[in-house]
Amino acid sequence: MRILVTGGGGYLGSCVAPILLERGHQVRVFDRFCFGEEPLKECAGHRNLEVVQGDIRRLQEHAGLLDGVDAIAHLASLSNDPSCNLDPEITTDVNLESTRELANQATQKGVRRFVFASTCLVYGRGVFELLDEDSPANPVSVFGRSKYEAEGVLLGMKSDFFEPVIARTATMFGWSPRMRFDLAVNQMAATALRDKRIEVRGGGSQWRPFVHVKDAARAIADLLEAPANKVSGELFNVGSDVCNVQIRDLAERVARH
């Protein structure tokens, strides 16, 4: 397939693009590259890679972006609470309205598969102790709400010709070409090495689900390739029960290493 990866230069996207190339797909990356194109260095020059620099809020400036595209991995977003809290209006524009516009353009161009990278934060303060895809959403942050509202837009557009798939990723960790150190595991590892200490706030008894960024990337690739009758219009939690950890225990694990 020819696959458009929005946010392909980001923490997750820079892991998704190489996996898709390894699987034989043609990849068109669309990204602002706020942090430069270094994250795609390893696959730069690949015959099946095309890079387009642009802002997801200005799709009208890229009339041919969806030409020949069979599927979309929509990863571009403001993707943490502090960034989203700085300006909720911009967050809505990037995470919700740009998703709506991209999906509208996809339906007009006949792009069937649309995999949307959402977040476990749509569950917010869980209504139940254990949460699965059937659990009610209860987002409590600007970030979580923007993603949940975008999910609703996409699922409402499902048809015989448009196949939205929602991937609610757990909190990611691990090395990526576009590294992030604001994520819990990565931050603890960095401060342990740099400052020789790990600070745990809020008591540390809170549970968090985690997933390695490479596993999340493989999940996105699998959802792009899966048969429509298995995934179209469906929600998938991307994580593993064995990676559900209390923050205090996580800090102790990092400290031991």
N, C-alpha and C positions, 0 to 999 in steps of 0.2 A: 504493500500500500504506500501511497504518498501521505504522510502524516504531518500535520501542522502541530508543533509544540509551542504553545505560548508560554512565556516565562522560561524558555529553554536554557537561559543562562543563569538560572537561579540554583538554590541549594538542591532541590529535587530535580529540576529540569536538566541540569548538567549531568545527572546520573541517568535520566530517562533517555536522552538523545543517543548516547553510545549504545545502550541496550537495544534500541530500535534499529540502529545501524547494523549491529551484530546479527540481528534477526533478519536482515535483508531488506528492510523497508527503506524508502526514500524519506528523508526528514527535512522539513522546513522549519527552522527555529525562528521565532518572532520574540524579540526582547528589547527592552530599552538599553540594556547593558550599562546600567548605572555604575557597576563595578568593573567595567571593561569586559573584553571578550576572552580573557585568560581562561575562564572555566571551560571553554570549548577547545582549548589548545590541543588536547590529545586526539580529537577527531577532526580538527581543522584540515581542510584540503581533501577530506573524504569525498569520493565521487558522488555519493548519494546524500551529501549534506548541503543544504542551502541556508544561508543566514540572512535574515531581514531585520534591520534595526528599526524599531518604532515603538510608539506608545499605545498600549491597549485601549486607551481612551480616544484615540484618533484613528480608528480603523478606516475612516473615509479617505485618509491619505494613502492607503495601500489597496487600491482597487483590485489588483490581481492576487491578493494574498491567498484566497481560497481556490484559485484556479487549479484544477486537476487534483484537488485534495480529496482523499477518501475518508479520512478520520481526523479528529482533533483531540489532542490532550491539552486541556485548558488548565494551565498551572499558574498563569500570571495573576498576581494579586498582592495586596498588602497583607502580610501573613504572620503578624504577631500582634498581641494586645497593645503594647506601647505605641507602635507605629499607627495603629488604627485609632487609638485614643487621641492622638495629636490633632486629627481633623476628621471627625466622623463623616463630614460631607464628602471629602475626597475618598474616604473608604467606601462609601456607598457608590460613588462614581466608578471606582476601579473594580470593586469586588462584585457589585450587583448590576449596575447599568451596563458596564462593558461586557459582562457575561451575557446579558440579555441581547445586546446588539450583535455580539459574535454569533450567538445561537440563531438569531434572525437571519443573518447573512448566510450561515451554514445551510439553513433550510432553503433559502433562495438558490443556493449553488448546488443543492442536491447532495450535501455531505451528510451521510447517515449517522456514523458513530461519533458521539461527543462525550468524552470521559472528562468529568469535572473533579478536580482535586479539592475536596472539602476538608473538614476537620472534625475531630472528636469533640471539639469545643461547642459544637451545636447541641450536645447533651447538657452542657453547663453544669449546674448543680443537679446531679442525677435524681430523678424522681424515685428510682429504685436503687438498691445497693449494687446489683449486677445489671449491666446494660448490654443490649444487643440491638440489631437493626430495627426491631419492632418497638423498642423503648421510645417513649415520647421525648421530643426535643425540648430543651429548656435553656436556650442560650442566655448568658448573663453578661456578655461582653459585646462591644461594637463589632469586633472581629467575628465572633460566633454568630451573631445575628445576621451580619452581611452574607455570610456563607450559607446560612439556613434559608434566607430569602432567595438567594440565587438558586439553591437546590429546587425550591418550589417553582421558580420560573421555568427551569429546564424540564422538570418532571411533568409540568402542565403542558409542555409542547410535544410530548411523546406522541408518535404516530407510526403508521406503517412505513414511513419514509424518514423518520428521525428517531435515533436511538440514544437518548441520554442515559448515562451511567454515572452514579455518584460514588466516589471513593472517599470515605471519611477516615483520613489517616490518623493514627495515634501520634503522639508527640515523637518526632523523628530525632535520630541521633546518628553519629558516625561521620566518617570522613567523606567530604564531597569536594569536587574541584572548586565550587563556590562555597567556601566554608562559612558556617554560622556558629557563633559562640554565645548566642542568647538562648539556646535550647538547653534544657536542664542537664542532661548527661554531658554534653560538650562543655557547658559552662563550668560544671563541677571539675571535670578533668583539667580544664585550662587553669582554673584558680588553684587547684591542688598543686599543679606543676609550677605555676608562677608565684603564688603567695604562700604555698605550703600549708594551706588551710582551706576548709570547705565550710561555708556558712549556710545553715539550714534555718529557714524562716517558717513561721506558722506552725511550729511544733513538730513538723515532719511526719505526722501520722496520716496525712492525706495520700490517697492512692492516685497514681498516674499510669496511663497506658503508654507504652513506648514501642517504636518500630525502627529498625535500622533503615536509613535512607535508601540503601541499595535494594532492600526488600520492598520498600514502598515503590521504588521505580519499577521493579519487576511486576508488581501488582498492577500498576498503570498500564504497562505493556500487555499484560495478560488480558486486561479488560478491553483494550483496543482490539485484540485479536479474537476474543471469545464469540461464540455464536450468539446471534441476537436473541434467540429464545431463552438463553441462559442469563442475559445481563440487561437487556433493554428495559429502561424504566425502573431499575433496581438500585438499592442502596447497599453498599458493602463497607463494613468496618475493616480497615486495613491495619492489622496488628496481630498479636499473639497473646494468649492468656499467660504464657510463661514470662512475658515482658510487662505484666502488670505489677508495679512495684510501689511500695510506700517510700516517700521521699527520704526519710531517715535511713532506711535500709539501702537505698540507692547511694546515699552519701558514704555509708560504711563500705559498700562494695568498691566505690571509686577510691576511697582512702586505702583500702587493702592493696589495690593494684598500684 
